[in-house]
Structures are given as C-alpha cells and as structure tokens.
Amino acid sequence: MDPLKPKKTCWAVIGGGNGGHATAGYLAIMGFPVRIYDIVPETIEAINKKGGIEVDGCVKGFGKLEFATLDIEKALDGADIVMVVAPAIAHGAIAKKLAGNLSDGQIVFIHPGSTGGALEFKKVFDDEDCKADVVVCEAMSLIFAARLVEAGRVKILGIKGEMMVAAMPSRKTGYVLESIKEAFPMMYAGKNVLHTSLENLNPVVHPGPSILNTSMIESGMEWKYYWDGITPTIGDFALQIDTERREVGKAFGLELKSIMEWYILEYSAEGENLTEAVRNTKAYGEIYGPDRVDTRFLLEDIPMGLLPMVELGRLGNVGTERMDTVISMGGFLLGKNLRAGGRNLNRLGIDGMTVEEINRYLESGDK
C-alpha cells in the first residue's frame, strides 16, 4: 500500500490506549482520514496539540489526524468504519454510546472482539433499539503489538501476519472485508463471530500464566512476561487450556487452530513447545510483566474471555476443568467474583438457545 496516496475511507477510532494510538497512527500514515475518540481529556488535548500521532518501531512516521475528540457524536459523523479499540470490559458502555449516534451504512469493527464482542454489541444495539442500518464485525485479536510511550506517541512492536475477521451476521463478512482489506490486507474471513471469538488467544496466555507467576509479579523485579513467565511447565498448562478451547470450538462445528499454529502464522515463530515459540517471537522482547496482580490479564481476560468459553462449553457438553479452575483461582486471588457481570450467555444474547439455533443465528442475524 502506498502510504503517500490519500484514501477515501474515513475511520473513527474509538479508544486512545495502546491499540487505539497504534491503529489511528498507522491508518493516518497510510493516507486515510482518521479521527480518534477517547474519554480522557489529557489524551485528547495532547493528540490535538501534536496534530496527530508519532509512530515508532516497525512502522515509523507521523500520522496526521483530522482531530481527536471527547465528543463521540463528532467522531462518528461522516465515518465509514467505526473501529472500537478498547478493553472488552468497556464494550457494553461503548455500544450504548454508539447506539444512538450511528448512521446507515457504517461498519462497526470491534478490534479485537475478545470472546463475544460482536455478539454483545449486537445485543446492546437491539436492546437500545438502534435505528441505523449498520454491520457489526470483529477481529480475533489486535493486529498490533504496541506500547504507548505517551499521549500522541506510540511504538508498534509487531504486526501480525494474518488476522481473522467475521461479521454478525456472517453472510455479510465478505462485504465488510472489501472495505477493511484496503488498510489491512492480511485480514481474512472466519466462518462466523464465534469462530473469531474462540480463536481469541488472550485467555490462554494471560490468566493462567499470570496466576502461576504471582510471586514474580509481586517480587519488585523487572521481568519479561512471555520470555520469563512462560516456563516449560506453565507453557504446558497453557497448552492444556488451549486444548479445551479447541474442544469448545468442535462442539459448534469449528476446527480451531492450535496456539502453536497461530504463532507460526502471526509471528513466524516456531518451537518444540510454547516456551520456545514465545521466546522466538521478536515482538515480545520488549513486553514486560506487570507489577501487580489486578491487571486486565485477570480482570478482563477471565470474565470477558475464559467465562464465555466455559459457558459455551457447558452448552456443548464440553469439559473445561482447567478454565474453570483458573476462573476460580483468579477470583480467590483478587477477592472478587469474576463470574458476576461477565460475558455469560445472556449478555451475549444467546441464552436459552441450542447449538444449532446459535449457529443459524450467527449466519442470518435472526433468532
């Protein structure tokens, strides 16, 4: 893609964190008209003062933005693609803000969807009686490995080589990809949004390994999350969780790739085991471990990642003993009920439905 040639597709990026900065900066460097929305005044002020976002790392340049704003209506006005790049725990609130401000023909792209992002947005839009004729879609993961240096400046550590996307309903996936691939040619169609949701690997590599690294987290030492934290035994445990994830997929007629396959596809990183694969992932070399337990690795990836996988597994008569154990252990460590308020079947709008009914709903969009 010629980064100097102006593009016509207008993107509204919803979220000003690591991913939002990386996405908005990247798109602007590629020549797209881009505006960004966030709820933090200091972030918006800093970006507007710079006039855009400075990008360093595997992508370098200055992404000049149309504007940054605290006004979501302003951000959406005239946008073709509304890309939500925000923590999954904020998805419900964001969907409510979007519902009354969207316009016909817009694509709402949740990037990433975590596990069930598109389904939650669809339910919120229905509950809020959203009148706009829009298409909701999601990516299985964030395309970038990125770290925010400061407001208005981000470092992109890596870009995944492939990324699965699906729409809700799935019969519109081809339509949304026609627009998205102009900026992200590595994105391709998944079977449906359950396919993209169950290929979310964060619940595999974040909650369990974080719990098993609690002493490292609280040691006060500087350590690299993947390179130091995914030891052979911890890596094997993560692979067992990955096996449960794939079994849940089978119950819904999905042949999911193993995490080892994804490391090859996304980062060209191979290994005899998960430890070797993550240590061969160059983008992970600058990702340090947290210094506290109550981070998104537990607070987001358990209720918004593992929990819906367990709920779907129960519906499909699939055992998820290790996932259940991690959910319970995470709650015990934090002193919180991580199942309450998480993405259960009701929050995804599919409670009371059979596997067959859910698959039909994913295809047609109608219950």
Secondary structure, DSSP 8 states (H G I E B T S, - for coil): --TTS-----EEEE--SHHHHHHHHHHHHTT--EEEE-S-HHHHHHHHHHTEEEEEESS-EEEE-SEEES-HHHHHTT-SEEEE-S-GGGHHHHHHHHHTT--TT-EEEESS-TTTHHHHHHHHHHHTT--S--EEEEESS-SEEEEEEETTEEEEEEE-S-EEEEEESGGGHHHHHHHHTTT-TTEEE-SSHHHHHHT--HHHHSHHHHHHTHHHHTS----BHHHHH--HHHHHHHHHHHHHHHHHHHHTT-----HHHHHHHHH----SSHHHHHHT-GGGGG-B--SSS-SHHHHTTIIIIIHHHHHHHHHTT---HHHHHHHHHHHHHHTS-SSTTS--TTTTT-TT--HHHHHHHHHHS--
